[in-house]
Amino acid sequence: MNIKINGESVQIAEKMSLEEFVIMRLNKKELRGIAVAVNDMIVPKSKWNETAVNENDSIEIVHAVQGG
């Protein structure tokens, strides 16, 4: 399945939930401070598990950082 992640085209082998995809993409790192948009729509973390990643989706993952 072909999708875009932060502007980069990638292939994934199977259909999965957004939560599974984010965990896989971040190598199981901490998920705090992460925001995710699918096709330019922010998906609340509470909906990640029920949101499917589909062919040609465009996913943006953003990390909040501290600093000033």
Secondary structure, 3 states (H helix, E strand, C coil): CEEEECCEEEECCCCCEHHHHHHHHCCCCCCCCEEEEECCEECCHHHHHHCECCCCCEEEEEECCCCC
